[in-house]
Amino acid sequence: MNRDHENTILSGNPFSREYRSALTQSLRDPDAAFSTDPEDFGPAVLPVQFLATLTGATPILANRVWKYSWTELPPVPDLSTGTRTSSQSVSGSTNEYFHFALNGPEINNTAQTTTGGSVDPSRATFGVRVGSLDDPPSSVSLLPLTHGPNPVVLMTVFPDPYVVTIGGSNYSCYHWVSAANQVDVECED
């Protein structure tokens, strides 16, 4: 797949024309030449999408990127079983992040660096400025998507995993969401 299309899927706005075009490109026959004409699209394996509640987050990069645990919302509210989840029993214990999800916009966040104990300002999810800011004097921290009560997201499951490198480690992931993070702002005197 074209690297520009992959970057758009990983960090783009899921409601934009570019995102939809990149998603379509990622699902087409990889040997077909790119075309914006729907008549030219090759065979595709469609991703599965469903609503899910994010149930937890564990940092991959502090204040930048998280792995998310999740549980599918049942299509009928009265159903309490049969939903998909990120958890799986492995060797007698439950791994809550076995089928973790990544938030596409967080993937391109730069690694956190510090100078004298404060975070250098850098661009993060959707261009939010984080770190120690001069005007106005404040400290801005990016929060995981699980900050707040039971966040519901549109979960996308791709037929093949995306492998992304975050902080020097490779992560192979099938489950993706695309949402803007909230921030925590502390004013300084």
N, C-alpha and C positions, 0 to 999 in steps of 0.2 A: 504494500500500500504506500502511496505517496506520503512522505514524512510530513508535509504540510497538512494533509488531511488527518493524519494521526494526531498531530499537535492540536488541531481544531477540536477533535473529539475529546481529547484529554482535558482541554482547558477552555473550550468555547462555551458560549451561551447556547443551551439546548433548544432555545426557541428561535434561533437565528437561521437564516437561509444557508449560511456557510456550514453550520453544524449539520443540518439535514443533508446537505450535499455531501459532506465528508462522511457521514454515517452511511449514506447510500453507497459511496465509493468503497468503503471498507467491507461492504457486504457483497459486492459484485465479484465476478470472476476475476482473480488477480491478473490473468493474462490478457484481459480485454483492455484496450486503450481507453483513457478517460474521455468521457463525453458528458455534456450537460443535458443532452437529449435523452429523455426517459425511454425512447424507443430503442436506444443503443445499449441499455443496461443488460449485462449478462445475467446468468442464473445467480441467485442469491440464497444464502441461508440467513434467515431473519433472526435477530436477537429476540429473546423473551423479555417482556417488560411486565412488571407488576408493582403494586404499591407495597411499601415495606416501612416498618417503624425501625429507626436506628435505636439500638438498645445499649450501645457502649462505644467507647473510642479509646484507643491506646496510641500514644504518639510514636511516629516513625522519626520525625524531626520535630523537636520541641517548638511549639508556637508556629508550625508550618504545615505539617502533613500528618494525618492520622489513618490508622486502619479502623474500620467500623464493623461492629457486630450488628446484626439485624434479624428481624422476623417478619415474614410476609404477612400482610393483612389479608384475612380471608375475604373472598369475594362476597360472601354472605355473612353479615355480622354474627349470626347465631352459631356459625361453625367455630369450634374451638380446637379442632385437630386437623392434621393433614396439611398444615402450612409449612412452607420452606423456611429454613433458618440458616444462619451462619455457623451454628454449633454442630459439633459432631463428637461422638464418643470415640476416643482413641486410647487403647490399652487401659480401659477401665476408668478413665477420667474424661471429663468433658472439656473440649477446646472450644471456647466461645468464638474464636476468630479463625476457625478452620477454613471457612468459606468467606473470608473477610471481603468487604467492599472498600473501594477507594473513591474519593471525591475527585473527579477529573480536574476541576479548577485548582486543586491543591498541588497537583503533580509538578507544575512548573515553578512552584515556590522555591526560592533559593535557600540554601542551607543557612541556618542562623549563625551569625558571627557576632562576637562580642569585643568591645574595646573598653577596657576599664570597667567591666561589669555591666555596661548597658548595651542593649541591642542596637546595632547600626541600622538606620532606616533603610528599608529595601521594599521593593514592590512585592506584594503577595497576591492572594486570590482576587481576581477581577480588579487589580490595580489598587487595592487598599494599601495605604502606607502604614507600616507597622514599625515599632521600635521607639526610640527616644526622638521626639520631634521638637524642633525649636519654636515653631510658630503655629499655634500657641504651644508653650512649654507643656509637654504631656508625654505619656508613655502609652502606646497602643499595642495591645496584644490580640492576635488572632485566636478565636475560640473554635473548638471542634463543633461539628454540626449537631452534636448531642447536647449542646448547651441549651437548656430549655426543656419544656415538657414534651416527651414523646414525639420527636420530629418525624414526620411522614415524608417519604421521598418516592420518586419514581425510580425503581431499581431496574437496571438493564443488565441482562446476562448475555454475554457474547458467546458465540459458538466456539471460538478459539480465544485463549487468554492473551491479554496484552502483557508484555514484560516491560516493566519500567525500572529505571535505576534511580533510587532515592538515597541520598547520603552514602553512596558507594556500595549499596546492596541492591540486588535485583529482586523484584517482586513480580510474581506471575499471578495475575488476577483476572477472574471472569466477571466479577460483579462490580458495577459502576453506578455512581450517582453523579449528579451535577447540580451543585447548589452553592450559594454564596455563604461564606462564614460570617458570623457576627464578630464584633470586636469588643474588647474591654478597654475603656479609656480612663486613665488616671491623670488628673491635672496636677501639674507641679507648680509650686510657688516661685 
